[in-house]
């Protein structure tokens, strides 16, 4: 990889960060170690300098110079690429741990401000996160059950909040479970796509219609 290619790679990363939505940025900050990509680019730069700078140092162990140059070039290319793939996998897994659970509220608040809740649902539905949600800070749980967030997710045919309330470990960990239940029930009673309203408007058969209790 020449130096120009590395600079282009860094420019693409900066551009991708600049065009990301606020919710996506908070999510990346939450799940991706921020030191990996800068360190990978620094190591790649060092390898390029060692390859191209006229130090006059012979190749180690008597290796041919062409072989050393090849591996330095390969390393300068692969290290940033592998670091980017690893960061992408970290973001895709969206794994809540004891270290980042305390900061997940930033994603919830950004979702409320931007009126974008896809990332919130993705985090909540990821396998293994249900147990970590039991350790949410009280303020994060309050944000999660904000009426606007509940209404938007229910309106998109997502019943993730009902699934959360069905998790007794999460429900008992809430500071005020009654407020969370009340918020969800109020939205479900008003929402057109609510299963409660659907159940209330089920067609009645002719036999049941004339049946007197």
C-alpha positions in Angstrom: 0.0 0.0 0.0 1.5 3.4 -1.0 1.2 6.4 1.3 -1.4 7.9 -1.0 -3.6 4.9 -0.6 -3.4 5.0 3.2 -4.3 8.7 3.2 -7.2 7.9 0.9 -8.3 5.2 3.3 -8.2 7.6 6.3 -10.1 10.2 4.3 -12.8 7.6 3.5 -13.1 6.8 7.2 -13.4 10.5 8.1 -16.0 11.0 5.4 -18.1 8.0 6.6 -18.0 9.3 10.1 -19.0 12.8 9.0 -22.1 11.6 7.0 -23.3 9.2 9.8 -26.5 10.2 11.5 -26.2 11.2 15.2 -27.9 7.9 16.3 -25.4 5.9 14.3 -22.5 7.9 15.7 -23.6 7.2 19.3 -24.0 3.5 18.4 -20.5 3.4 16.9 -19.0 5.1 20.0 -20.8 2.6 22.2 -19.8 -0.7 20.5 -16.6 0.1 18.6 -13.3 0.5 20.4 -12.2 4.0 19.3 -8.5 3.3 19.5 -8.4 0.4 17.0 -8.6 2.2 13.7 -6.1 5.1 14.7 -3.6 2.5 15.9 -4.0 0.4 12.8 -3.4 3.4 10.6 -0.4 4.4 12.7 1.1 0.9 12.3 0.4 0.9 8.6 2.2 4.3 8.3 5.2 2.9 10.2 5.4 -0.1 7.9 5.3 2.2 4.8 8.1 4.4 6.2 10.2 1.3 6.9 9.6 0.1 3.4 10.2 3.3 1.5 12.7 5.3 3.6 16.4 5.0 2.5 17.7 3.8 5.9 20.3 1.6 4.2 19.6 -1.2 6.7 19.9 -4.7 5.2 17.0 -7.1 5.3 17.0 -9.3 8.5 18.0 -12.9 8.6 19.5 -12.6 5.1 16.0 -12.5 3.5 15.8 -11.1 -0.1 14.9 -7.4 -0.1 11.9 -8.2 -2.5 10.4 -10.6 0.1 10.7 -8.1 2.9 9.2 -5.4 0.8 6.3 -7.6 -0.2 5.4 -8.5 3.4 5.8 -4.9 4.5 3.4 -3.8 1.7 1.0 -6.6 2.6 1.0 -5.7 6.3 0.5 -2.0 5.6 -2.6 -3.0 3.5 -4.1 -5.8 5.7 -3.8 -4.2 9.1 -6.2 -1.3 8.4 -8.5 -3.6 6.5 -8.7 -6.2 9.2 -9.2 -3.5 11.8 -12.1 -2.0 9.9 -13.7 -5.5 9.5 -13.3 -6.1 13.2 -14.9 -2.7 14.1 -17.8 -3.6 11.7 -18.3 -6.9 13.5 -18.3 -5.2 16.9 -20.9 -2.8 15.7 -23.0 -5.5 14.1 -22.9 -7.6 17.3 -24.1 -4.6 19.3 -23.2 -6.5 22.5 -24.1 -4.7 25.7 -21.5 -5.3 28.5 -21.0 -4.1 32.0 -18.7 -1.4 30.6 -21.0 0.1 27.9 -24.5 -0.5 29.4 -24.1 2.7 31.5 -23.7 4.7 28.2 -26.4 3.1 26.1 -28.7 6.0 27.3 -26.9 8.3 24.8 -28.2 6.1 22.0 -31.7 6.3 23.4 -31.6 10.0 23.8 -30.2 10.6 20.3 -33.0 8.4 18.9 -35.6 10.5 20.7 -34.1 13.8 19.4 -33.7 12.5 15.8 -37.0 10.5 15.8 -35.1 7.4 14.6 -35.6 4.2 16.5 -34.4 1.4 14.3 -31.0 1.3 16.1 -32.8 1.2 19.5 -34.8 -1.9 18.4 -31.7 -3.5 16.9 -29.8 -3.2 20.2 -32.7 -4.4 22.2 -33.3 -7.5 20.0 -29.7 -8.6 19.9 -29.1 -12.0 21.4 -27.6 -11.8 24.9 -28.6 -8.2 25.5 -31.8 -9.1 27.4 -29.8 -10.0 30.5 -27.6 -6.9 30.3 -30.7 -4.6 30.2 -31.4 -5.6 33.7 -28.4 -3.4 34.7 -29.6 -0.3 32.9 -29.4 2.9 34.9 -32.7 4.3 36.0 -32.5 7.3 33.7 -31.8 5.0 30.7 -34.8 2.9 31.5 -37.0 6.0 31.8 -35.8 7.1 28.4 -36.4 3.7 26.9 -40.1 3.8 28.1 -40.6 7.4 27.0 -44.1 7.6 25.5 -42.8 8.9 22.1 -40.4 6.0 21.8 -43.0 3.4 22.7 -45.5 5.0 20.3 -43.1 5.1 17.4 -42.0 1.5 17.8 -45.6 0.2 18.3 -46.5 2.2 15.2 -43.9 0.4 13.2 -45.4 -2.9 14.3 -42.7 -3.6 16.9 -43.8 -4.9 20.2 -40.3 -5.0 21.8 -41.6 -3.1 24.8 -44.1 -5.9 25.6 -41.3 -8.4 25.3 -39.2 -6.3 27.7 -42.1 -6.2 30.2 -42.4 -10.0 29.9 -38.9 -10.3 31.1 -39.3 -10.5 34.9 -35.7 -9.9 35.6 -35.7 -6.6 33.6 -39.1 -5.6 35.1 -38.1 -6.1 38.7 -34.8 -4.1 38.0 -36.8 -1.0 36.9 -36.9 1.8 39.4 -40.7 2.2 38.9 -42.2 -0.8 37.0 -45.7 0.6 37.2 -44.7 3.7 35.2 -43.2 1.6 32.5 -46.3 -0.7 32.3 -48.6 2.3 32.3 -46.7 4.0 29.5 -46.9 0.9 27.3 -50.5 0.2 28.0 -51.6 3.7 27.3 -49.9 3.6 23.9 -51.3 0.2 23.1 -54.8 1.4 23.8 -54.5 4.3 21.4 -52.4 2.7 18.7 -54.2 1.5 15.5 -51.8 -1.4 15.2 -52.1 -2.5 18.8 -52.9 -6.1 19.4 -55.2 -5.0 22.2 -57.3 -2.9 19.7 -57.2 -5.8 17.2 -58.5 -8.2 19.8 -61.3 -5.7 20.7 -62.4 -5.5 17.1 -62.5 -9.3 16.3 -65.5 -10.2 14.2 -68.2 -11.9 16.3 -69.7 -15.1 14.8 -73.5 -15.3 14.2 -73.9 -17.8 17.0 -72.1 -15.8 19.6 -73.8 -12.6 18.5 -77.2 -13.9 19.6 -76.0 -15.7 22.6 -77.3 -14.2 25.9 -75.2 -14.9 28.9 
